[in-house]
C-alpha cells in the first residue's frame, strides 16, 4: 500500500530497447505523448515490459479500469477499455 510507487528501470536498458507501444486492438502505434498523459503506473508498466520481453503487466485503477501491457522480442502491446470488476447477473 502506498502512493507514488514506481517501477524503476535502468535508463540505458530502456534506451537499448526502443520499441514503440502498439495498440493491440487496432495495430496502430501509440505516440509517446499519450503515455505521458496516463500517469506513473502506466509508464512504469510500459517500461517494465519494454526491457523484459515476454512480460505482462496489469494496471488497475480504483474505479475498475484495466489496461494491460505485454511484449515480445519485437513489439510492446497495450490494451485498454477493459474492466477489472466481475459482475454477477441475477437470473430471474
C-alpha positions, -999 to +999 in steps of 0.1 A: +000+000+000+013+034-008+013+064-030+037+073-058+052+039-062+071+034-094+089+005-112+124+018-119+142+006-150+179+013-158+178+042-183+205+026-205+185-007-207+154+013-217+173+032-244+187-001-257+151-015-262+134+013-282+102-005-291+071+016-297+038+009-279+013-007-303-024-008-297-033-045-297-069-036-308-061-015-338-024-023-346-016+014-345+015+029-329+006+049-298+025+082-295+049+086-265+029+118-256-002+096-250+019+076-224+028+107-205-009+116-200-016+081-185+005+086-153+032+069-134+017+034-130+011+031-168+046+045-177+062+021-152+043-009-166+053+001-202+090+005-193+090-029-175+076-048-204+098-029-228+130-041-212+118-076-203+103-093-234+077-119-225+064-099-195+028-089-189+018-060-167-017-052-155-026-017-144-058-014-124-074+018-112-096+021-082-126+027-103-121-007-121-105+005-153-079-020-165-050-017-190-027-045-200+008-042-214+028-071-228+058-076-251+077-100-273+112-096-288+099-071-314+069-053-300+053-038-269+015-040-269-012-023-249-049-029-245-073-006-228-110-003-223-111-034-202-128-036-168-115-054-138-148-059-120-167-091-124-205-087-122-228-115-114-261-114-133-292-125-115-313-150-133-349-143-130 
